[in-house]
């Protein structure tokens, strides 16, 4: 290899190392961004799941209360055998 070719190779090898280093740094930045986004998504999922559970418990409690009201309302008609009133209540 001629001395000028060796010089060109040396110069471009330096450029290649610099380019490789830049690529590695950018890849680390991308991975850092990715991790941060995943953490944000995970936090959001946890918060939405917590809100869903709270709303579910609220709705479940309301539903149980309404069921008990219907049961309580049918009791007098059950005792007297008034099936017509029970049917009207449940219709």
C-alpha positions in Angstrom: 0.0 0.0 0.0 1.3 3.4 -0.9 2.0 6.0 1.8 -0.8 8.2 0.5 -3.3 5.3 0.5 -2.3 4.5 4.1 -2.9 8.2 5.1 -6.3 8.1 3.4 -7.2 4.9 5.2 -6.0 6.3 8.5 -8.1 9.5 8.1 -11.2 7.6 7.0 -10.8 5.0 9.8 -10.9 7.9 12.2 -14.1 9.2 10.6 -15.6 5.7 10.8 -14.8 5.4 14.5 -16.4 8.8 15.1 -19.4 7.8 13.1 -19.7 4.5 15.1 -19.4 6.5 18.3 -22.2 8.9 17.3 -24.4 6.0 16.3 -23.8 4.3 19.7 -24.6 7.5 21.5 -27.8 8.1 19.5 -28.8 4.5 20.1 -28.4 5.0 23.9 -30.5 8.1 23.7 -33.2 6.2 21.8 -33.2 3.4 24.4 -33.4 6.0 27.2 -36.4 7.7 25.5 -38.0 4.3 25.0 -37.6 3.3 28.6 -39.0 6.7 29.7 -42.0 6.2 27.5 -42.6 2.7 28.7 -42.5 4.0 32.3 -45.0 6.7 31.5 -47.3 4.2 29.8 -47.0 1.8 32.8 -47.8 4.6 35.2 -50.8 5.5 33.1 -52.0 1.9 32.9 -51.7 1.6 36.7 -53.7 4.8 37.3 -56.4 3.9 34.8 -56.7 0.4 36.3 -57.0 2.0 39.8 -59.8 4.3 38.5 -61.5 1.4 36.8 -61.5 -0.7 40.0 -62.8 2.3 42.0 -65.6 2.9 39.5 -66.4 -0.9 39.4 -66.7 -1.0 43.2 -69.0 2.0 43.1 -71.2 0.6 40.4 -71.2 -2.8 42.1 -72.3 -1.2 45.4 -75.1 0.7 43.7 -76.2 -2.5 41.9 -76.2 -4.4 45.2 -78.2 -1.6 46.9 -80.8 -1.6 44.1 -81.1 -5.4 44.3 -81.7 -5.2 48.0 -84.4 -2.5 47.5 -86.2 -4.8 45.0 -85.9 -7.7 47.4 -87.3 -5.6 50.2 -90.1 -4.3 48.0 -91.2 -7.8 47.1 -91.3 -9.2 50.6 -94.7 -7.8 51.6 -96.2 -9.2 48.3 -94.5 -12.5 48.9 -96.0 -12.8 52.3 -99.5 -12.0 51.0 -99.1 -14.1 47.8 -99.7 -11.1 45.6 -97.9 -12.3 42.5 -99.5 -9.6 40.3 -97.7 -6.9 42.3 -94.4 -8.8 42.2 -94.8 -9.1 38.4 -95.5 -5.4 38.1 -92.5 -4.6 40.2 -90.2 -6.8 38.2 -91.5 -5.8 34.8 
